[in-house]
Amino acid sequence: LDGLLARWLNSATYIGRLFDPIADKVLAFFTFIPLMIYKNLPIIFIVILIIRELIMFVGSFLVIGKGKKEIKPNVFGKLMIVSFGMVAISYILDLPGKKVAIFFSIILMIISLGIYIKDYFSAI
């Protein structure tokens, strides 16, 4: 939402585009680690998230290292961030749909990663 707001207010910047994904990751980790410790969020969720982010980190450096353009976010990555909010809310409030939220989040992580990998290979 912050990136959308920045574009809507015509105040998007290069630095903002760089730091927005980092801020999303920091928020996710500082939300999910305590939920894993105190609310029994499955560790596999965190493991998949970490593996996804490491692959994307390495892929981004490969693309940038080749002097290529940046990889744009895809709709599944945006939906994944929304699903993260659903996971967090469902665990914080101990809602019955926790496992469904986890399932959809993991599916979106995998789909968005697949699209990013395809985009990385196209850019190299």
Disulfide bonds with the S-S distance in Angstrom:
none
